[in-house]
Amino acid sequence: MARYTDAVCKLCRREGQKLFLKGERCYSNKCGVVKRSYAPGQHGQGRKKVSEYGLQLRTKQRARRYYGVSEKQFHHYFEMAERKQGVTGENLLRLLESRLDNVVYRFGWGSSRAEARQLVVHGHFNVNGKKVNIPSYILKPGDVIAIREKSRESNKIKLVLENNASRPIPKWLDVNRQTLEGKFVESPNREEIDVPIEEHLIVEFYSK
C-alpha cells in the first residue's frame, strides 16, 4: 500500500484543523497548525471560495487522514457501510472506530494512530488470546485486546503507557491499566465519536 512520507503536519494545515497525527506534539506550541494556521504551499495564504464539491472532498479527505487509511480502503469501508442497516455515514464512522489500530490508540496504548498502527504491525497485541498484526482488523463487541506478555517488558511500550496514562477512555471501551487488557464493549453511537466530521458530506461525495 502506498504510504504518505511527507511531513504529516502539512495534512493538518491543509485541512485547517488538528488531526492529531503526531501525538504529544499536537498538544504543544510546536504543532504545525498553531505555528502556521494556513494551508501549505505557495498559495496557501490566499483566500479561496470553496464549492459544494470542494467541501465534500475536503470532508472525505479529512476523515481519511484522521484515521490514516488509503483511498481504496476508505471507499471499501463506505461500501460496507452502505450495505449495513442504519445511517450510512454513521455506519462508516463506526467501522473506522472499530479498527484495531484505532482502538489501541483509544486505549492509550499509542500516542497517535500512526504509532498504534506501527505497534500492531510489529505484533505487540493479542485479540481474544491470538496474535493479530493487521491494523485494519475490525473488532466485534466482546472482543478482548491485550498487550502480549513479551511486549510488556519493552521500553517502547512502557514509555507509551506512561505518556498516555491519563488519556480518557470512551464509554464504549473498557480497559484495565493493571492487567493491560481492554475490551471492545460495543460499537459507539455517533454522539460518542468525538470526530469533527460531517459524515453526510462524505455520503454526498460518493453518491455523485
N, C-alpha and C positions, 0 to 999 in steps of 0.2 A: 504494500500500500504506500502511496506517495505520502511523504511527511513534510510539514512546513518546517523549514530550517532557518528562517529569518528571525529577527527579534520579535518575540511574541507581544511585546508592549505595543508594537505597531498595530496589532489586531485590535487591541482595546481602543487605541486612539482612532482607528478607522471607524469603529462602531460608536465612538463618542461616549463610552462608559466603561467602567471596570468590569472585566470578565473574570478576574481573579485567576489568572493563568500562571502567576509567579509566586504563589504562596505568601510568605510574610512581607515580601517587597510590596505587594499590592496595598498593604495597610500602612505603609510608611511614606515619607515625603519623596522617596526615590521613585515612586510609581510614575510611569510614563504619562498617564492621564493627568496627574497632578502637575507635573513639570511642564507638559505641553498639551494643553487641552484642545487640540485641533488635529485634524486628520494628517497623516504623514504625507510626504511628497511635496513637490514644488508648488502645487496649487492647494495645499491642504488648508490654508487660512482663508481661502476665498469662500464667499457665501454662495451656496448653491441651492437652487429650488429643487426639491425632491418630488418626483412624480409618484403617482399611486403605485406603479410597478416598482419604482426605486425603493419605496418604503417597504413593500412586501419582500423584495430581495434582501434588503438590509436586515430585516427581522429574521429571515431564514438564515442568513449568514451569521448573525449574532448568536442564534440558538446553536447552530452547528459548531461554531468556535467555542462557545461556552462549555459544551460537553466534549469537545475535542474529537469529533467524528468527521470522516470524509464525506464528500458529497454523495458518493454511491451508498454509503452506509445510511446516511440521513434519509435519502429517498426511500431506501428499503424500510426503514422504521416508519416512514409516513404511509407506505403501502400496508404495512402490518396494522397500523393504527386505523386505517380506513376499513379494514376487514373486521375489526372488533366492534362490539356493540358500544354505544355511547357516543360522546362528542369526539370527533377525530383529533382536534387539536389537543384536548386534554389527554386522550389516549397516547398521543405522541410523546408528551412530556412524561407521562408515567413510564413509558418504555425506556426513555433516556435515563430517568432516575433509577430504573431497575437494573441498569448495567452494573457489573461487579466493580469496575473501576470507580464509578460514581459513588457506590455505597461505601467502598473502602475510604474514599475521601470524606464522605459524610460522617463516618465513624471517627474521623480524626487520625486515621492511620496513614494519611498522606497530606502533605502541606498544600498540594494543588491536585487537580485531576490528572495532570500530566505525570506528576510524581507517583500518584496512586496507580496509574496505568503501568508505569515502569516497574513498580514493585510487584504488581500482579504478573507481568510478563516474566519476571525473574523467579516466580514460583514461591512467593512467601506466604500464600494463603490456601487454606482448605475450605471447601464448601461441602457441608454435610459429611465431613471426615475424609474427603478426597481432594487431592491437589488439583487446583484449577488455575491455569496460567493464561486464560483468554479474557482480556479486558471487557469484551463485548458480551460476555456470558450474562444472560438475562435471568435474574433471580426470581424465585417464586415465593409467595407468602409461606413462612415457616422455615425457609432455608436458614441454616446456621453457618456463619462465616467465622473462621478463626485464623489467627496468625500461627503458622506452623511452629512446632517445638524448636527446630533448628534455628529458625529465623528470630526467635525471641532473644537470642544471645547476640544478635547482630547489632553493632554500634549504630549503624544507619537506622535500624528500626527503633532502637531505644531513643535516639535523638528525635526522630519524628514524633514518637509518642509523647515525649517530654514537651516538645514545642506546641503540640496541639491538645494537651490535656484538658484545657478549659473550653474547648470548642463545644457549643451547644449541639445536642443530638436531636434530630427531628422526631416527632411523636410516632411516626410510622416505622421507626427503627428502635432497637433495644441493644445496648452494648454494656458489657461487663468489663470495666477497665482493669480489674484484678486478674481475671482468667483470660483476658484478651480474646474474648468471643463476642460475637454480635449476632443479632437475629433480624432478618428481614420480616417484620411482623405482618405488614400488608402494603399493598400499592397505595401511594399517597393520593389524597384528594387534591384538587387544584389549589385550594386555599393553603395547603401545607407545602406547596412547592414555591420556594422563595426565589423564583427566577423572573427577572423583569422582562418578560417576553409576552407579546400579544399574539398568542398562537393562532388566532383566527386569520391573521395576515399570512401566516405560512400556508394555511389551508387554501386561502385565496390564490396564493402564488402557484401552488401545484394544480389548482383547478382550472387554470387558463388553457 
